[in-house]
């Protein structure tokens, strides 16, 4: 009798767990509303600021790059996006933003205009321009709820 009760309890547990599973769209939605949206917006704002000041003095550019560099770790600390394509794009954007911000900050600190410019270009081209791909993919997944 105990064996039958144990088996019945195990089956009920498996069925309940299966019935509670989230769809891929729900998982992506949870990631997005659980901090993902905030971090994507922060990265976009910081990268846009770098782009906006890219023709100003090295001190101004350096400050914008430092702000970006300061915020990237929080975005990198998020759990992976539960969609492989979106996560791949997000990781690519964050890598470019981190590397560009580091290069830009170092260049500005050493008054090295070419190094600063290269960091800014990495932020603009490889980072900022990849973020719409991330949000586009997230929207596509969420539209398939």
Phi, psi and omega per residue, in radians:
X1 nan -0.726 3.122
X2 -1.108 -0.666 3.135
X3 -1.095 -0.741 3.138
X4 -1.137 -0.708 3.123
X5 -1.121 -0.701 3.130
X6 -1.127 -0.806 3.125
X7 -1.094 -0.764 3.122
X8 -1.072 -0.768 3.126
X9 -1.105 -0.696 3.134
X10 -1.145 -0.740 3.130
X11 -1.126 -0.766 3.129
X12 -1.087 -0.734 3.121
X13 -1.066 -0.794 3.120
X14 -1.099 -0.774 -3.140
X15 -1.122 -0.716 3.111
X16 -1.136 -0.733 3.135
X17 -1.124 -0.731 3.136
X18 -1.165 -0.654 -3.137
X19 -1.244 -0.342 -3.106
X20 -1.684 -0.004 -3.085
X21 -1.181 2.587 -3.126
X22 -1.611 2.656 3.040
X23 -1.353 2.828 3.079
X24 -0.971 -0.700 3.134
X25 -1.123 -0.693 3.121
X26 -1.153 -0.685 3.124
X27 -1.132 -0.752 3.097
X28 -1.142 -0.724 3.094
X29 -1.048 -0.707 3.096
X30 -1.122 -0.724 3.111
X31 -1.082 -0.799 -3.077
X32 -1.125 -0.811 -3.116
X33 -1.371 -0.295 -3.120
X34 -1.606 0.379 3.099
X35 2.247 -0.367 -3.114
X36 -1.094 -0.803 -3.136
X37 -1.046 -0.780 -3.130
X38 -1.058 -0.758 -3.098
X39 -1.252 -0.663 3.081
X40 -1.070 -0.784 3.128
X41 -1.112 -0.706 3.126
X42 -1.094 -0.776 3.129
X43 -1.104 -0.731 -3.140
X44 -1.127 -0.760 3.139
X45 -1.118 -0.813 -3.121
X46 -1.134 -0.764 -3.135
X47 -1.170 -0.659 3.098
X48 -1.138 -0.642 3.100
X49 -1.111 -0.751 3.089
X50 -1.027 -0.799 3.135
X51 -1.082 -0.742 -3.120
X52 -1.068 -0.665 -3.081
X53 -1.716 0.152 -3.009
X54 -1.081 -0.272 3.109
X55 -1.831 0.143 -3.137
X56 -1.594 -2.917 -3.105
X57 -1.213 2.780 3.135
X58 -1.042 -0.603 3.127
X59 -1.102 -0.747 -3.138
X60 -1.185 -0.786 3.114
X61 -1.076 -0.789 -3.123
X62 -1.035 -0.714 3.118
X63 -1.104 -0.756 3.121
X64 -1.102 -0.700 3.123
X65 -1.189 -0.637 3.082
X66 -1.108 -0.714 3.111
X67 -1.061 -0.783 3.099
X68 -1.072 -0.846 -3.126
X69 -1.028 -0.595 -3.139
X70 -1.203 -0.545 -3.064
X71 -1.617 -0.337 -3.093
X72 -1.038 -0.734 -3.115
X73 -0.995 -0.618 3.117
X74 -1.141 -0.672 3.104
X75 -1.195 -0.688 3.124
X76 -1.202 -0.416 -3.110
X77 -1.382 -0.212 3.100
X78 -1.086 2.660 2.987
X79 -1.053 2.704 3.087
X80 -1.050 2.580 3.046
X81 -1.145 2.276 -3.090
X82 -1.336 0.650 3.016
X83 -2.457 2.099 -3.011
X84 -1.038 -0.710 -3.105
X85 -1.182 -0.820 3.120
X86 -1.089 -0.722 -3.134
X87 -1.124 -0.721 3.123
X88 -1.057 -0.766 3.135
X89 -1.170 -0.728 3.133
X90 -1.093 -0.798 3.134
X91 -1.089 -0.734 3.116
X92 -1.066 -0.792 3.140
X93 -1.104 -0.813 -3.112
X94 -1.124 -0.674 3.107
X95 -1.087 -0.809 3.131
X96 -1.113 -0.739 3.138
X97 -1.134 -0.757 3.126
X98 -1.115 -0.867 -3.116
X99 -1.137 -0.749 3.130
X100 -1.124 -0.754 3.131
X101 -1.111 -0.708 3.119
X102 -1.123 -0.811 -3.137
X103 -1.133 -0.760 3.131
X104 -1.099 -0.792 3.139
X105 -1.091 -0.796 3.129
X106 -1.115 -0.738 3.131
X107 -1.111 -0.760 3.139
X108 -1.136 -0.702 -3.131
X109 -1.130 -0.604 -3.126
X110 -1.678 0.135 -3.138
X111 1.022 0.593 3.133
X112 -1.730 1.671 -3.076
X113 -1.074 -0.763 3.123
X114 -1.074 -0.704 3.122
X115 -1.147 -0.761 3.106
X116 -1.052 -0.818 3.140
X117 -1.066 -0.677 3.117
X118 -1.138 -0.711 3.087
X119 -1.108 -0.730 3.118
X120 -1.090 -0.772 3.130
X121 -1.082 -0.685 3.117
X122 -1.108 -0.722 3.103
X123 -1.090 -0.846 -3.070
X124 -1.175 -0.897 -2.975
X125 -1.449 -0.864 -3.050
X126 -1.557 -0.378 -3.106
X127 -1.782 -1.189 -3.069
X128 -1.020 -0.682 -3.100
X129 -1.336 -0.212 3.098
X130 -1.555 -0.418 -3.098
X131 -1.028 -0.694 3.072
X132 -1.088 -0.503 3.062
X133 -1.140 -0.651 3.115
X134 -1.146 -0.909 -3.104
X135 -1.174 -0.579 3.085
X136 -1.099 -0.759 3.120
X137 -1.151 -0.727 3.114
X138 -1.061 -0.776 3.104
X139 -1.047 -0.723 3.124
X140 -1.061 -0.796 3.136
X141 -1.120 -0.770 -3.117
X142 -1.177 -0.528 3.108
X143 -1.202 -0.279 -3.124
X144 -1.742 0.518 3.124
X145 -1.168 nan nan
